[in-house]
Amino acid sequence: MREAELSAVARLFTDAVHALAAGHYDVAQRHAWAPRAPDLAQWRERLRGRTVLVAVAESRDLRGFIAYQDDGHIDMLFVAPAAARSGVATRLCACAEAALADAGVSVLRTEASLVARPFFAQRGFAVVAEEHAVRGGVTLRRFAMRKALA
């Protein structure tokens, strides 16, 4: 990700949460998780120290992104609503997994939302624990998941 893409990444995240998570989280939860006016300074800080890969269409429209840390933590994986179920998340995750495996990481971990849990399970991640994260005083159910790399 380039600095110039930060605003598009924050906007994609917000759009994805509000559109794709609507069947799993209520309006208050989605607003707490992804405020409609993203704070770019907070985004810049959140992504500091993470590798962020972006997927773009030929038109240069952002289709998705993944943010991960060198220790194997996949912090964020989001796809634009228009690109959902098109293989974007699969390709992003595969790229991150390959890079982390090449770096010698043996275990991947993530905190998956209700929406993302089936995706990560299909990729070989197992639930370690159910969690309840609090954002803006609102509780969100999620799952700590892990995957051993070969």
C-alpha positions in Angstrom: 0.0 0.0 0.0 1.1 3.5 -0.8 0.4 6.4 1.5 -1.9 7.8 -1.3 -4.1 4.8 -0.9 -4.8 5.2 2.8 -8.1 7.0 2.3 -9.3 4.4 -0.2 -8.3 1.6 2.2 -10.3 3.2 5.1 -13.3 3.8 2.8 -13.2 0.2 1.6 -13.1 -1.0 5.2 -16.1 1.1 6.1 -18.1 0.1 3.1 -17.3 -3.6 3.6 -18.3 -3.6 7.3 -21.6 -1.8 6.6 -22.6 -3.8 3.5 -21.1 -7.3 4.0 -21.5 -7.6 7.8 -25.2 -6.4 7.9 -26.5 -9.9 8.3 -24.3 -10.6 11.3 -24.0 -7.4 13.2 -26.6 -4.8 13.9 -26.4 -1.1 13.0 -24.9 0.0 16.3 -22.3 -2.7 16.1 -21.3 -1.7 12.5 -21.1 2.0 13.4 -18.9 1.2 16.4 -16.7 -1.0 14.3 -16.5 1.2 11.3 -17.5 4.9 11.9 -18.8 6.5 8.6 -16.2 9.2 8.8 -12.9 7.3 9.2 -10.1 9.1 11.1 -7.1 8.9 8.8 -4.6 9.7 11.5 -5.9 6.6 13.5 -5.7 4.5 10.3 -2.1 5.6 9.7 -1.2 4.7 13.3 -3.1 1.3 13.1 -1.3 0.3 10.0 2.2 1.4 11.2 4.4 -1.7 11.5 2.2 -3.8 9.3 2.6 -5.0 5.8 -0.5 -3.9 3.8 -1.1 -5.6 0.4 -3.8 -4.2 -1.8 -5.7 -5.7 -4.7 -6.7 -3.3 -7.5 -8.7 -3.7 -10.7 -7.3 -2.7 -14.1 -9.2 0.5 -13.6 -7.1 1.1 -10.5 -10.2 0.7 -8.2 -9.3 -0.8 -4.9 -10.8 -4.3 -4.6 -9.5 -5.4 -1.2 -6.6 -5.3 1.3 -4.9 -7.4 3.9 -2.7 -6.1 6.7 -0.4 -8.4 8.6 2.5 -8.3 11.0 5.8 -10.1 10.7 4.9 -12.4 13.6 2.1 -14.0 11.7 -0.8 -11.9 12.9 -3.3 -11.2 10.2 -4.9 -8.0 11.5 -7.3 -7.1 8.7 -8.7 -8.6 5.5 -11.4 -6.8 3.7 -12.9 -6.8 0.2 -15.0 -4.2 -1.5 -18.7 -5.1 -1.5 -18.7 -5.2 -5.3 -15.8 -7.7 -5.3 -17.1 -10.0 -2.6 -16.9 -13.7 -3.5 -14.7 -13.1 -6.5 -11.5 -14.6 -5.1 -9.9 -11.3 -4.0 -9.7 -12.3 -0.3 -8.3 -15.7 -1.3 -5.5 -14.2 -3.4 -4.6 -11.6 -0.8 -4.5 -14.2 2.0 -2.4 -16.6 -0.2 0.1 -13.8 -0.8 0.4 -13.0 2.9 0.7 -16.6 3.9 3.4 -17.2 1.3 5.4 -14.2 2.4 5.1 -15.1 6.1 6.1 -18.7 5.4 9.1 -17.5 3.4 10.0 -15.4 6.5 10.0 -18.5 8.7 6.7 -17.9 10.4 5.2 -21.2 11.6 1.8 -20.1 13.0 -0.7 -17.6 11.7 -3.3 -16.0 13.9 -6.2 -13.7 13.4 -9.4 -12.5 15.1 -12.2 -13.3 12.7 -15.6 -11.7 12.6 -18.8 -13.7 12.2 -18.5 -12.9 8.5 -14.8 -13.9 8.2 -14.9 -17.1 10.3 -16.0 -19.4 7.5 -13.4 -18.0 5.1 -10.6 -18.5 7.5 -11.9 -22.0 8.4 -11.8 -23.0 4.7 -8.2 -21.9 4.6 -7.3 -24.2 7.5 -7.6 -21.9 10.5 -9.1 -23.4 13.6 -11.1 -21.5 16.3 -9.1 -21.2 19.5 -11.6 -19.1 21.5 -14.7 -17.0 21.1 -14.1 -13.4 22.0 -16.2 -10.3 22.7 -14.4 -7.2 21.6 -15.7 -3.8 22.7 -15.6 -0.9 20.3 -17.1 2.5 21.4 -18.9 0.8 24.2 -20.5 -1.8 21.9 -19.7 -5.5 22.1 -18.8 -7.4 18.9 -18.5 -11.2 18.8 -15.4 -12.6 17.0 -13.1 -15.6 17.1 -9.5 -16.0 17.8 -8.2 -18.4 15.1 -4.8 -20.1 14.4 -3.3 -22.0 11.5 0.0 -23.9 11.5 2.1 -23.4 8.4 3.8 -26.5 6.9 
